[in-house]
Amino acid sequence: MLELTIDDNIAHVRPARPDRQDALNGELMEALGDAARSIAEDPTVRAVVLSGRGRSSRAGLDMANFADDD
């Protein structure tokens, strides 16, 4: 759901939902929170880069979460 790497004091955070243009859903929001906590606890991190993959990134909220199944 998310890739977190730390290299040369820089944390790189890459959501991994290219099929949904990295649109936020509950699972991704939880993973981002976990990544933020990990980064905050690492005193060596001096910068954070949030990037994506594919044709676009951060499409916003995944509206499929609100689909009515009835």
mmCIF file as Biopython writes it, N, C-alpha, C and O atoms, coordinates in Angstrom:
data_model
#
loop_
_atom_site.group_PDB
_atom_site.id
_atom_site.type_symbol
_atom_site.label_atom_id
_atom_site.label_alt_id
_atom_site.label_comp_id
_atom_site.label_asym_id
_atom_site.label_entity_id
_atom_site.label_seq_id
_atom_site.pdbx_PDB_ins_code
_atom_site.Cartn_x
_atom_site.Cartn_y
_atom_site.Cartn_z
_atom_site.occupancy
_atom_site.B_iso_or_equiv
_atom_site.auth_seq_id
_atom_site.auth_asym_id
_atom_site.pdbx_PDB_model_num
ATOM 1   N N  . MET A ? 1  ? 0.828   -1.204 0.000   1.0 0.0 1  A 1 
ATOM 2   C CA . MET A ? 1  ? 0.000   0.000  0.000   1.0 0.0 1  A 1 
ATOM 3   C C  . MET A ? 1  ? 0.866   1.259  0.000   1.0 0.0 1  A 1 
ATOM 4   O O  . MET A ? 1  ? 0.457   2.302  -0.509  1.0 0.0 1  A 1 
ATOM 5   N N  . LEU A ? 2  ? 2.083   1.150  0.584   1.0 0.0 2  A 1 
ATOM 6   C CA . LEU A ? 2  ? 2.943   2.319  0.715   1.0 0.0 2  A 1 
ATOM 7   C C  . LEU A ? 2  ? 4.393   1.865  0.806   1.0 0.0 2  A 1 
ATOM 8   O O  . LEU A ? 2  ? 4.704   0.851  1.431   1.0 0.0 2  A 1 
ATOM 9   N N  . GLU A ? 3  ? 5.258   2.619  0.183   1.0 0.0 3  A 1 
ATOM 10  C CA . GLU A ? 3  ? 6.694   2.325  0.274   1.0 0.0 3  A 1 
ATOM 11  C C  . GLU A ? 3  ? 7.366   3.460  1.033   1.0 0.0 3  A 1 
ATOM 12  O O  . GLU A ? 3  ? 7.196   4.630  0.689   1.0 0.0 3  A 1 
ATOM 13  N N  . LEU A ? 4  ? 8.123   3.117  2.058   1.0 0.0 4  A 1 
ATOM 14  C CA . LEU A ? 4  ? 8.882   4.093  2.841   1.0 0.0 4  A 1 
ATOM 15  C C  . LEU A ? 4  ? 10.335  3.676  2.828   1.0 0.0 4  A 1 
ATOM 16  O O  . LEU A ? 4  ? 10.680  2.574  3.255   1.0 0.0 4  A 1 
ATOM 17  N N  . THR A ? 5  ? 11.192  4.566  2.334   1.0 0.0 5  A 1 
ATOM 18  C CA . THR A ? 5  ? 12.631  4.325  2.367   1.0 0.0 5  A 1 
ATOM 19  C C  . THR A ? 5  ? 13.302  5.561  2.955   1.0 0.0 5  A 1 
ATOM 20  O O  . THR A ? 5  ? 12.809  6.681  2.824   1.0 0.0 5  A 1 
ATOM 21  N N  . ILE A ? 6  ? 14.426  5.331  3.598   1.0 0.0 6  A 1 
ATOM 22  C CA . ILE A ? 6  ? 15.214  6.438  4.151   1.0 0.0 6  A 1 
ATOM 23  C C  . ILE A ? 6  ? 16.625  6.308  3.610   1.0 0.0 6  A 1 
ATOM 24  O O  . ILE A ? 6  ? 17.282  5.282  3.781   1.0 0.0 6  A 1 
ATOM 25  N N  . ASP A ? 7  ? 17.079  7.367  2.953   1.0 0.0 7  A 1 
ATOM 26  C CA . ASP A ? 7  ? 18.389  7.368  2.324   1.0 0.0 7  A 1 
ATOM 27  C C  . ASP A ? 7  ? 19.015  8.749  2.501   1.0 0.0 7  A 1 
ATOM 28  O O  . ASP A ? 7  ? 18.404  9.758  2.148   1.0 0.0 7  A 1 
ATOM 29  N N  . ASP A ? 8  ? 20.213  8.796  3.040   1.0 0.0 8  A 1 
ATOM 30  C CA . ASP A ? 8  ? 20.928  10.066 3.254   1.0 0.0 8  A 1 
ATOM 31  C C  . ASP A ? 8  ? 20.086  11.088 4.011   1.0 0.0 8  A 1 
ATOM 32  O O  . ASP A ? 8  ? 20.020  12.254 3.623   1.0 0.0 8  A 1 
ATOM 33  N N  . ASN A ? 9  ? 19.443  10.647 5.090   1.0 0.0 9  A 1 
ATOM 34  C CA . ASN A ? 9  ? 18.646  11.502 5.972   1.0 0.0 9  A 1 
ATOM 35  C C  . ASN A ? 9  ? 17.362  12.024 5.325   1.0 0.0 9  A 1 
ATOM 36  O O  . ASN A ? 9  ? 16.742  12.953 5.843   1.0 0.0 9  A 1 
ATOM 37  N N  . ILE A ? 10 ? 16.962  11.436 4.200   1.0 0.0 10 A 1 
ATOM 38  C CA . ILE A ? 10 ? 15.742  11.843 3.511   1.0 0.0 10 A 1 
ATOM 39  C C  . ILE A ? 10 ? 14.784  10.650 3.469   1.0 0.0 10 A 1 
ATOM 40  O O  . ILE A ? 10 ? 15.131  9.574  2.983   1.0 0.0 10 A 1 
ATOM 41  N N  . ALA A ? 11 ? 13.576  10.864 3.986   1.0 0.0 11 A 1 
ATOM 42  C CA . ALA A ? 11 ? 12.543  9.831  3.925   1.0 0.0 11 A 1 
ATOM 43  C C  . ALA A ? 11 ? 11.765  10.003 2.627   1.0 0.0 11 A 1 
ATOM 44  O O  . ALA A ? 11 ? 11.305  11.100 2.310   1.0 0.0 11 A 1 
ATOM 45  N N  . HIS A ? 12 ? 11.625  8.925  1.890   1.0 0.0 12 A 1 
ATOM 46  C CA . HIS A ? 12 ? 10.856  8.926  0.647   1.0 0.0 12 A 1 
ATOM 47  C C  . HIS A ? 12 ? 9.602   8.093  0.884   1.0 0.0 12 A 1 
ATOM 48  O O  . HIS A ? 12 ? 9.685   6.915  1.230   1.0 0.0 12 A 1 
ATOM 49  N N  . VAL A ? 13 ? 8.446   8.714  0.695   1.0 0.0 13 A 1 
ATOM 50  C CA . VAL A ? 13 ? 7.162   8.054  0.913   1.0 0.0 13 A 1 
ATOM 51  C C  . VAL A ? 13 ? 6.452   7.980  -0.440  1.0 0.0 13 A 1 
ATOM 52  O O  . VAL A ? 13 ? 6.222   9.001  -1.089  1.0 0.0 13 A 1 
ATOM 53  N N  . ARG A ? 14 ? 6.106   6.753  -0.855  1.0 0.0 14 A 1 
ATOM 54  C CA . ARG A ? 14 ? 5.455   6.552  -2.155  1.0 0.0 14 A 1 
ATOM 55  C C  . ARG A ? 14 ? 4.229   5.664  -1.981  1.0 0.0 14 A 1 
ATOM 56  O O  . ARG A ? 14 ? 4.357   4.458  -1.767  1.0 0.0 14 A 1 
ATOM 57  N N  . PRO A ? 15 ? 3.040   6.259  -2.071  1.0 0.0 15 A 1 
ATOM 58  C CA . PRO A ? 15 ? 1.841   5.424  -2.061  1.0 0.0 15 A 1 
ATOM 59  C C  . PRO A ? 15 ? 1.871   4.474  -3.259  1.0 0.0 15 A 1 
ATOM 60  O O  . PRO A ? 15 ? 2.419   4.809  -4.310  1.0 0.0 15 A 1 
ATOM 61  N N  . ALA A ? 16 ? 1.286   3.301  -3.096  1.0 0.0 16 A 1 
ATOM 62  C CA . ALA A ? 16 ? 1.330   2.290  -4.141  1.0 0.0 16 A 1 
ATOM 63  C C  . ALA A ? 16 ? -0.084  1.879  -4.559  1.0 0.0 16 A 1 
ATOM 64  O O  . ALA A ? 16 ? -0.475  0.722  -4.409  1.0 0.0 16 A 1 
ATOM 65  N N  . ARG A ? 17 ? -0.835  2.836  -5.081  1.0 0.0 17 A 1 
ATOM 66  C CA . ARG A ? 17 ? -2.161  2.552  -5.639  1.0 0.0 17 A 1 
ATOM 67  C C  . ARG A ? 17 ? -2.263  3.166  -7.031  1.0 0.0 17 A 1 
ATOM 68  O O  . ARG A ? 17 ? -3.189  3.935  -7.291  1.0 0.0 17 A 1 
ATOM 69  N N  . PRO A ? 18 ? -1.340  2.847  -7.926  1.0 0.0 18 A 1 
ATOM 70  C CA . PRO A ? 18 ? -1.352  3.501  -9.237  1.0 0.0 18 A 1 
ATOM 71  C C  . PRO A ? 18 ? -2.626  3.230  -10.028 1.0 0.0 18 A 1 
ATOM 72  O O  . PRO A ? 18 ? -3.021  4.045  -10.862 1.0 0.0 18 A 1 
ATOM 73  N N  . ASP A ? 19 ? -3.270  2.102  -9.775  1.0 0.0 19 A 1 
ATOM 74  C CA . ASP A ? 19 ? -4.520  1.795  -10.468 1.0 0.0 19 A 1 
ATOM 75  C C  . ASP A ? 19 ? -5.630  2.764  -10.101 1.0 0.0 19 A 1 
ATOM 76  O O  . ASP A ? 19 ? -6.592  2.923  -10.853 1.0 0.0 19 A 1 
ATOM 77  N N  . ARG A ? 20 ? -5.504  3.414  -8.947  1.0 0.0 20 A 1 
ATOM 78  C CA . ARG A ? 20 ? -6.499  4.399  -8.472  1.0 0.0 20 A 1 
ATOM 79  C C  . ARG A ? 20 ? -5.881  5.791  -8.371  1.0 0.0 20 A 1 
ATOM 80  O O  . ARG A ? 20 ? -6.414  6.656  -7.675  1.0 0.0 20 A 1 
ATOM 81  N N  . GLN A ? 21 ? -4.777  6.010  -9.051  1.0 0.0 21 A 1 
ATOM 82  C CA . GLN A ? 21 ? -4.064  7.290  -9.047  1.0 0.0 21 A 1 
ATOM 83  C C  . GLN A ? 21 ? -3.728  7.738  -7.626  1.0 0.0 21 A 1 
ATOM 84  O O  . GLN A ? 21 ? -3.770  8.927  -7.311  1.0 0.0 21 A 1 
ATOM 85  N N  . ASP A ? 22 ? -3.399  6.778  -6.786  1.0 0.0 22 A 1 
ATOM 86  C CA . ASP A ? 22 ? -3.048  7.014  -5.381  1.0 0.0 22 A 1 
ATOM 87  C C  . ASP A ? 22 ? -4.152  7.719  -4.590  1.0 0.0 22 A 1 
ATOM 88  O O  . ASP A ? 22 ? -3.879  8.403  -3.603  1.0 0.0 22 A 1 
ATOM 89  N N  . ALA A ? 23 ? -5.402  7.544  -5.033  1.0 0.0 23 A 1 
ATOM 90  C CA . ALA A ? 23 ? -6.521  8.140  -4.299  1.0 0.0 23 A 1 
ATOM 91  C C  . ALA A ? 23 ? -6.541  7.586  -2.878  1.0 0.0 23 A 1 
ATOM 92  O O  . ALA A ? 23 ? -6.285  6.403  -2.654  1.0 0.0 23 A 1 
ATOM 93  N N  . LEU A ? 24 ? -6.847  8.453  -1.936  1.0 0.0 24 A 1 
ATOM 94  C CA . LEU A ? 24 ? -6.838  8.077  -0.522  1.0 0.0 24 A 1 
ATOM 95  C C  . LEU A ? 24 ? -8.044  7.223  -0.162  1.0 0.0 24 A 1 
ATOM 96  O O  . LEU A ? 24 ? -9.183  7.551  -0.495  1.0 0.0 24 A 1 
ATOM 97  N N  . ASN A ? 25 ? -7.771  6.136  0.517   1.0 0.0 25 A 1 
ATOM 98  C CA . ASN A ? 25 ? -8.826  5.335  1.132   1.0 0.0 25 A 1 
ATOM 99  C C  . ASN A ? 25 ? -8.386  5.097  2.577   1.0 0.0 25 A 1 
ATOM 100 O O  . ASN A ? 25 ? -7.314  5.546  2.981   1.0 0.0 25 A 1 
ATOM 101 N N  . GLY A ? 26 ? -9.191  4.410  3.335   1.0 0.0 26 A 1 
ATOM 102 C CA . GLY A ? 26 ? -8.878  4.192  4.744   1.0 0.0 26 A 1 
ATOM 103 C C  . GLY A ? 26 ? -7.548  3.499  4.960   1.0 0.0 26 A 1 
ATOM 104 O O  . GLY A ? 26 ? -6.781  3.880  5.844   1.0 0.0 26 A 1 
ATOM 105 N N  . GLU A ? 27 ? -7.269  2.482  4.156   1.0 0.0 27 A 1 
ATOM 106 C CA . GLU A ? 27 ? -6.028  1.719  4.311   1.0 0.0 27 A 1 
ATOM 107 C C  . GLU A ? 27 ? -4.798  2.585  4.006   1.0 0.0 27 A 1 
ATOM 108 O O  . GLU A ? 27 ? -3.796  2.525  4.718   1.0 0.0 27 A 1 
ATOM 109 N N  . LEU A ? 28 ? -4.885  3.385  2.948   1.0 0.0 28 A 1 
ATOM 110 C CA . LEU A ? 28 ? -3.754  4.248  2.600   1.0 0.0 28 A 1 
ATOM 111 C C  . LEU A ? 28 ? -3.571  5.353  3.640   1.0 0.0 28 A 1 
ATOM 112 O O  . LEU A ? 28 ? -2.440  5.684  3.994   1.0 0.0 28 A 1 
ATOM 113 N N  . MET A ? 29 ? -4.662  5.921  4.129   1.0 0.0 29 A 1 
ATOM 114 C CA . MET A ? 29 ? -4.544  6.952  5.166   1.0 0.0 29 A 1 
ATOM 115 C C  . MET A ? 29 ? -3.893  6.388  6.425   1.0 0.0 29 A 1 
ATOM 116 O O  . MET A ? 29 ? -3.077  7.056  7.059   1.0 0.0 29 A 1 
ATOM 117 N N  . GLU A ? 30 ? -4.253  5.166  6.782   1.0 0.0 30 A 1 
ATOM 118 C CA . GLU A ? 30 ? -3.636  4.522  7.948   1.0 0.0 30 A 1 
ATOM 119 C C  . GLU A ? 30 ? -2.139  4.287  7.693   1.0 0.0 30 A 1 
ATOM 120 O O  . GLU A ? 30 ? -1.315  4.513  8.579   1.0 0.0 30 A 1 
ATOM 121 N N  . ALA A ? 31 ? -1.797  3.839  6.495   1.0 0.0 31 A 1 
ATOM 122 C CA . ALA A ? 31 ? -0.389  3.610  6.153   1.0 0.0 31 A 1 
ATOM 123 C C  . ALA A ? 31 ? 0.406   4.912  6.169   1.0 0.0 31 A 1 
ATOM 124 O O  . ALA A ? 31 ? 1.556   4.929  6.607   1.0 0.0 31 A 1 
ATOM 125 N N  . LEU A ? 32 ? -0.194  5.993  5.698   1.0 0.0 32 A 1 
ATOM 126 C CA . LEU A ? 32 ? 0.486   7.295  5.742   1.0 0.0 32 A 1 
ATOM 127 C C  . LEU A ? 32 ? 0.718   7.737  7.186   1.0 0.0 32 A 1 
ATOM 128 O O  . LEU A ? 32 ? 1.772   8.285  7.507   1.0 0.0 32 A 1 
ATOM 129 N N  . GLY A ? 33 ? -0.259  7.502  8.048   1.0 0.0 33 A 1 
ATOM 130 C CA . GLY A ? 33 ? -0.103  7.828  9.468   1.0 0.0 33 A 1 
ATOM 131 C C  . GLY A ? 33 ? 1.009   7.013  10.112  1.0 0.0 33 A 1 
ATOM 132 O O  . GLY A ? 33 ? 1.808   7.538  10.887  1.0 0.0 33 A 1 
ATOM 133 N N  . ASP A ? 34 ? 1.053   5.730  9.787   1.0 0.0 34 A 1 
ATOM 134 C CA . ASP A ? 34 ? 2.120   4.863  10.309  1.0 0.0 34 A 1 
ATOM 135 C C  . ASP A ? 34 ? 3.487   5.344  9.833   1.0 0.0 34 A 1 
ATOM 136 O O  . ASP A ? 34 ? 4.446   5.372  10.604  1.0 0.0 34 A 1 
ATOM 137 N N  . ALA A ? 35 ? 3.570   5.722  8.551   1.0 0.0 35 A 1 
ATOM 138 C CA . ALA A ? 35 ? 4.836   6.219  8.001   1.0 0.0 35 A 1 
ATOM 139 C C  . ALA A ? 35 ? 5.245   7.513  8.699   1.0 0.0 35 A 1 
ATOM 140 O O  . ALA A ? 35 ? 6.416   7.703  9.027   1.0 0.0 35 A 1 
ATOM 141 N N  . ALA A ? 36 ? 4.287   8.396  8.923   1.0 0.0 36 A 1 
ATOM 142 C CA . ALA A ? 36 ? 4.594   9.664  9.597   1.0 0.0 36 A 1 
ATOM 143 C C  . ALA A ? 36 ? 5.119   9.424  11.007  1.0 0.0 36 A 1 
ATOM 144 O O  . ALA A ? 36 ? 6.052   10.097 11.447  1.0 0.0 36 A 1 
ATOM 145 N N  . ARG A ? 37 ? 4.527   8.472  11.715  1.0 0.0 37 A 1 
ATOM 146 C CA . ARG A ? 37 ? 5.004   8.164  13.063  1.0 0.0 37 A 1 
ATOM 147 C C  . ARG A ? 37 ? 6.417   7.580  13.022  1.0 0.0 37 A 1 
ATOM 148 O O  . ARG A ? 37 ? 7.263   7.935  13.843  1.0 0.0 37 A 1 
ATOM 149 N N  . SER A ? 38 ? 6.665   6.695  12.076  1.0 0.0 38 A 1 
ATOM 150 C CA . SER A ? 38 ? 8.012   6.118  11.944  1.0 0.0 38 A 1 
ATOM 151 C C  . SER A ? 38 ? 9.049   7.196  11.648  1.0 0.0 38 A 1 
ATOM 152 O O  . SER A ? 38 ? 10.140  7.200  12.219  1.0 0.0 38 A 1 
ATOM 153 N N  . ILE A ? 39 ? 8.695   8.102  10.756  1.0 0.0 39 A 1 
ATOM 154 C CA . ILE A ? 39 ? 9.612   9.194  10.396  1.0 0.0 39 A 1 
ATOM 155 C C  . ILE A ? 39 ? 9.857   10.092 11.606  1.0 0.0 39 A 1 
ATOM 156 O O  . ILE A ? 39 ? 10.992  10.490 11.867  1.0 0.0 39 A 1 
ATOM 157 N N  . ALA A ? 40 ? 8.795   10.410 12.340  1.0 0.0 40 A 1 
ATOM 158 C CA . ALA A ? 40 ? 8.926   11.290 13.505  1.0 0.0 40 A 1 
ATOM 159 C C  . ALA A ? 40 ? 9.822   10.685 14.575  1.0 0.0 40 A 1 
ATOM 160 O O  . ALA A ? 40 ? 10.486  11.411 15.315  1.0 0.0 40 A 1 
ATOM 161 N N  . GLU A ? 41 ? 9.843   9.360  14.661  1.0 0.0 41 A 1 
ATOM 162 C CA . GLU A ? 41 ? 10.655  8.675  15.676  1.0 0.0 41 A 1 
ATOM 163 C C  . GLU A ? 41 ? 12.108  8.490  15.253  1.0 0.0 41 A 1 
ATOM 164 O O  . GLU A ? 41 ? 12.937  8.058  16.055  1.0 0.0 41 A 1 
ATOM 165 N N  . ASP A ? 42 ? 12.423  8.813  13.999  1.0 0.0 42 A 1 
ATOM 166 C CA . ASP A ? 42 ? 13.784  8.632  13.494  1.0 0.0 42 A 1 
ATOM 167 C C  . ASP A ? 42 ? 14.530  9.963  13.520  1.0 0.0 42 A 1 
ATOM 168 O O  . ASP A ? 42 ? 14.274  10.824 12.678  1.0 0.0 42 A 1 
ATOM 169 N N  . PRO A ? 43 ? 15.446  10.147 14.467  1.0 0.0 43 A 1 
ATOM 170 C CA . PRO A ? 43 ? 16.135  11.434 14.591  1.0 0.0 43 A 1 
ATOM 171 C C  . PRO A ? 43 ? 17.080  11.744 13.429  1.0 0.0 43 A 1 
ATOM 172 O O  . PRO A ? 43 ? 17.560  12.871 13.312  1.0 0.0 43 A 1 
ATOM 173 N N  . THR A ? 44 ? 17.349  10.763 12.576  1.0 0.0 44 A 1 
ATOM 174 C CA . THR A ? 44 ? 18.258  11.017 11.458  1.0 0.0 44 A 1 
ATOM 175 C C  . THR A ? 44 ? 17.557  11.660 10.263  1.0 0.0 44 A 1 
ATOM 176 O O  . THR A ? 44 ? 18.221  12.221 9.391   1.0 0.0 44 A 1 
ATOM 177 N N  . VAL A ? 45 ? 16.229  11.587 10.210  1.0 0.0 45 A 1 
ATOM 178 C CA . VAL A ? 45 ? 15.490  12.126 9.070   1.0 0.0 45 A 1 
ATOM 179 C C  . VAL A ? 45 ? 15.440  13.650 9.151   1.0 0.0 45 A 1 
ATOM 180 O O  . VAL A ? 45 ? 15.042  14.225 10.164  1.0 0.0 45 A 1 
ATOM 181 N N  . ARG A ? 46 ? 15.855  14.286 8.059   1.0 0.0 46 A 1 
ATOM 182 C CA . ARG A ? 46 ? 15.882  15.751 7.979   1.0 0.0 46 A 1 
ATOM 183 C C  . ARG A ? 46 ? 14.888  16.308 6.975   1.0 0.0 46 A 1 
ATOM 184 O O  . ARG A ? 46 ? 14.573  17.498 7.009   1.0 0.0 46 A 1 
ATOM 185 N N  . ALA A ? 47 ? 14.387  15.453 6.073   1.0 0.0 47 A 1 
ATOM 186 C CA . ALA A ? 47 ? 13.428  15.896 5.059   1.0 0.0 47 A 1 
ATOM 187 C C  . ALA A ? 47 ? 12.564  14.710 4.649   1.0 0.0 47 A 1 
ATOM 188 O O  . ALA A ? 47 ? 12.960  13.553 4.787   1.0 0.0 47 A 1 
ATOM 189 N N  . VAL A ? 48 ? 11.374  15.027 4.142   1.0 0.0 48 A 1 
ATOM 190 C CA . VAL A ? 48 ? 10.448  13.997 3.667   1.0 0.0 48 A 1 
ATOM 191 C C  . VAL A ? 48 ? 10.019  14.364 2.251   1.0 0.0 48 A 1 
ATOM 192 O O  . VAL A ? 48 ? 9.632   15.501 1.981   1.0 0.0 48 A 1 
ATOM 193 N N  . VAL A ? 49 ? 10.092  13.385 1.354   1.0 0.0 49 A 1 
ATOM 194 C CA . VAL A ? 49 ? 9.633   13.568 -0.016  1.0 0.0 49 A 1 
ATOM 195 C C  . VAL A ? 49 ? 8.446   12.640 -0.232  1.0 0.0 49 A 1 
ATOM 196 O O  . VAL A ? 49 ? 8.568   11.424 -0.087  1.0 0.0 49 A 1 
ATOM 197 N N  . LEU A ? 50 ? 7.302   13.213 -0.577  1.0 0.0 50 A 1 
ATOM 198 C CA . LEU A ? 50 ? 6.102   12.444 -0.878  1.0 0.0 50 A 1 
ATOM 199 C C  . LEU A ? 50 ? 5.924   12.467 -2.389  1.0 0.0 50 A 1 
ATOM 200 O O  . LEU A ? 50 ? 5.725   13.528 -2.981  1.0 0.0 50 A 1 
ATOM 201 N N  . SER A ? 51 ? 5.996   11.304 -3.008  1.0 0.0 51 A 1 
ATOM 202 C CA . SER A ? 51 ? 5.894   11.245 -4.467  1.0 0.0 51 A 1 
ATOM 203 C C  . SER A ? 51 ? 4.996   10.089 -4.863  1.0 0.0 51 A 1 
ATOM 204 O O  . SER A ? 51 ? 4.559   9.306  -4.019  1.0 0.0 51 A 1 
ATOM 205 N N  . GLY A ? 52 ? 4.728   9.991  -6.142  1.0 0.0 52 A 1 
ATOM 206 C CA . GLY A ? 52 ? 3.867   8.930  -6.638  1.0 0.0 52 A 1 
ATOM 207 C C  . GLY A ? 52 ? 4.471   8.255  -7.847  1.0 0.0 52 A 1 
ATOM 208 O O  . GLY A ? 52 ? 5.598   8.537  -8.254  1.0 0.0 52 A 1 
ATOM 209 N N  . ARG A ? 53 ? 3.692   7.363  -8.404  1.0 0.0 53 A 1 
ATOM 210 C CA . ARG A ? 53 ? 4.093   6.633  -9.602  1.0 0.0 53 A 1 
ATOM 211 C C  . ARG A ? 53 ? 2.949   6.687  -10.601 1.0 0.0 53 A 1 
ATOM 212 O O  . ARG A ? 53 ? 1.811   7.004  -10.254 1.0 0.0 53 A 1 
ATOM 213 N N  . GLY A ? 54 ? 3.267   6.379  -11.819 1.0 0.0 54 A 1 
ATOM 214 C CA . GLY A ? 54 ? 2.215   6.313  -12.825 1.0 0.0 54 A 1 
ATOM 215 C C  . GLY A ? 54 ? 1.912   7.665  -13.431 1.0 0.0 54 A 1 
ATOM 216 O O  . GLY A ? 54 ? 2.707   8.599  -13.327 1.0 0.0 54 A 1 
ATOM 217 N N  . ARG A ? 55 ? 0.750   7.763  -14.068 1.0 0.0 55 A 1 
ATOM 218 C CA . ARG A ? 55 ? 0.418   8.972  -14.819 1.0 0.0 55 A 1 
ATOM 219 C C  . ARG A ? 55 ? -0.006  10.146 -13.952 1.0 0.0 55 A 1 
ATOM 220 O O  . ARG A ? 55 ? 0.053   11.294 -14.393 1.0 0.0 55 A 1 
ATOM 221 N N  . SER A ? 56 ? -0.429  9.874  -12.733 1.0 0.0 56 A 1 
ATOM 222 C CA . SER A ? 56 ? -0.779  10.964 -11.821 1.0 0.0 56 A 1 
ATOM 223 C C  . SER A ? 56 ? -0.668  10.459 -10.394 1.0 0.0 56 A 1 
ATOM 224 O O  . SER A ? 56 ? -0.533  9.262  -10.142 1.0 0.0 56 A 1 
ATOM 225 N N  . SER A ? 57 ? -0.729  11.390 -9.482  1.0 0.0 57 A 1 
ATOM 226 C CA . SER A ? 57 ? -0.594  11.033 -8.080  1.0 0.0 57 A 1 
ATOM 227 C C  . SER A ? 57 ? -1.503  11.910 -7.235  1.0 0.0 57 A 1 
ATOM 228 O O  . SER A ? 57 ? -1.738  13.075 -7.558  1.0 0.0 57 A 1 
ATOM 229 N N  . ARG A ? 58 ? -2.006  11.343 -6.158  1.0 0.0 58 A 1 
ATOM 230 C CA . ARG A ? 58 ? -2.897  12.023 -5.237  1.0 0.0 58 A 1 
ATOM 231 C C  . ARG A ? 58 ? -4.142  12.574 -5.932  1.0 0.0 58 A 1 
ATOM 232 O O  . ARG A ? 58 ? -4.346  13.786 -6.017  1.0 0.0 58 A 1 
ATOM 233 N N  . ALA A ? 59 ? -4.956  11.663 -6.419  1.0 0.0 59 A 1 
ATOM 234 C CA . ALA A ? 59 ? -6.192  12.045 -7.088  1.0 0.0 59 A 1 
ATOM 235 C C  . ALA A ? 59 ? -7.215  12.606 -6.097  1.0 0.0 59 A 1 
ATOM 236 O O  . ALA A ? 59 ? -8.248  13.135 -6.507  1.0 0.0 59 A 1 
ATOM 237 N N  . GLY A ? 60 ? -6.941  12.495 -4.823  1.0 0.0 60 A 1 
ATOM 238 C CA . GLY A ? 60 ? -7.881  12.954 -3.803  1.0 0.0 60 A 1 
ATOM 239 C C  . GLY A ? 60 ? -8.455  11.766 -3.061  1.0 0.0 60 A 1 
ATOM 240 O O  . GLY A ? 60 ? -7.800  10.733 -2.921  1.0 0.0 60 A 1 
ATOM 241 N N  . LEU A ? 61 ? -9.660  11.914 -2.595  1.0 0.0 61 A 1 
ATOM 242 C CA . LEU A ? 61 ? -10.332 10.864 -1.841  1.0 0.0 61 A 1 
ATOM 243 C C  . LEU A ? 61 ? -10.915 9.832  -2.802  1.0 0.0 61 A 1 
ATOM 244 O O  . LEU A ? 61 ? -11.521 10.198 -3.809  1.0 0.0 61 A 1 
ATOM 245 N N  . ASP A ? 62 ? -10.743 8.578  -2.507  1.0 0.0 62 A 1 
ATOM 246 C CA . ASP A ? 62 ? -11.302 7.510  -3.334  1.0 0.0 62 A 1 
ATOM 247 C C  . ASP A ? 62 ? -12.798 7.415  -3.061  1.0 0.0 62 A 1 
ATOM 248 O O  . ASP A ? 62 ? -13.213 6.880  -2.033  1.0 0.0 62 A 1 
ATOM 249 N N  . MET A ? 63 ? -13.593 7.926  -3.966  1.0 0.0 63 A 1 
ATOM 250 C CA . MET A ? 63 ? -15.040 7.979  -3.771  1.0 0.0 63 A 1 
ATOM 251 C C  . MET A ? 63 ? -15.689 6.597  -3.787  1.0 0.0 63 A 1 
ATOM 252 O O  . MET A ? 63 ? -16.847 6.449  -3.396  1.0 0.0 63 A 1 
ATOM 253 N N  . ALA A ? 64 ? -14.941 5.577  -4.241  1.0 0.0 64 A 1 
ATOM 254 C CA . ALA A ? 64 ? -15.458 4.211  -4.188  1.0 0.0 64 A 1 
ATOM 255 C C  . ALA A ? 64 ? -15.743 3.793  -2.749  1.0 0.0 64 A 1 
ATOM 256 O O  . ALA A ? 64 ? -16.545 2.890  -2.511  1.0 0.0 64 A 1 
ATOM 257 N N  . ASN A ? 65 ? -15.092 4.442  -1.794  1.0 0.0 65 A 1 
ATOM 258 C CA . ASN A ? 65 ? -15.344 4.148  -0.382  1.0 0.0 65 A 1 
ATOM 259 C C  . ASN A ? 65 ? -16.760 4.493  0.030   1.0 0.0 65 A 1 
ATOM 260 O O  . ASN A ? 65 ? -17.277 3.958  1.011   1.0 0.0 65 A 1 
ATOM 261 N N  . PHE A ? 66 ? -17.395 5.398  -0.728  1.0 0.0 66 A 1 
ATOM 262 C CA . PHE A ? 66 ? -18.736 5.858  -0.378  1.0 0.0 66 A 1 
ATOM 263 C C  . PHE A ? 66 ? -19.823 5.212  -1.224  1.0 0.0 66 A 1 
ATOM 264 O O  . PHE A ? 66 ? -20.993 5.584  -1.124  1.0 0.0 66 A 1 
ATOM 265 N N  . ALA A ? 67 ? -19.442 4.246  -2.057  1.0 0.0 67 A 1 
ATOM 266 C CA . ALA A ? 67 ? -20.424 3.581  -2.927  1.0 0.0 67 A 1 
ATOM 267 C C  . ALA A ? 67 ? -21.469 2.882  -2.070  1.0 0.0 67 A 1 
ATOM 268 O O  . ALA A ? 67 ? -21.137 2.227  -1.082  1.0 0.0 67 A 1 
ATOM 269 N N  . ASP A ? 68 ? -22.698 3.019  -2.445  1.0 0.0 68 A 1 
ATOM 270 C CA . ASP A ? 68 ? -23.798 2.391  -1.732  1.0 0.0 68 A 1 
ATOM 271 C C  . ASP A ? 68 ? -23.992 0.991  -2.294  1.0 0.0 68 A 1 
ATOM 272 O O  . ASP A ? 68 ? -24.320 0.838  -3.471  1.0 0.0 68 A 1 
ATOM 273 N N  . ASP A ? 69 ? -23.795 -0.019 -1.480  1.0 0.0 69 A 1 
ATOM 274 C CA . ASP A ? 69 ? -23.900 -1.395 -1.932  1.0 0.0 69 A 1 
ATOM 275 C C  . ASP A ? 69 ? -25.348 -1.882 -2.001  1.0 0.0 69 A 1 
ATOM 276 O O  . ASP A ? 69 ? -25.601 -2.997 -2.456  1.0 0.0 69 A 1 
ATOM 277 N N  . ASP A ? 70 ? -26.290 -1.068 -1.559  1.0 0.0 70 A 1 
ATOM 278 C CA . ASP A ? 70 ? -27.713 -1.482 -1.557  1.0 0.0 70 A 1 
ATOM 279 C C  . ASP A ? 70 ? -28.312 -1.353 -2.921  1.0 0.0 70 A 1 
ATOM 280 O O  . ASP A ? 70 ? -29.491 -1.655 -3.108  1.0 0.0 70 A 1 
#
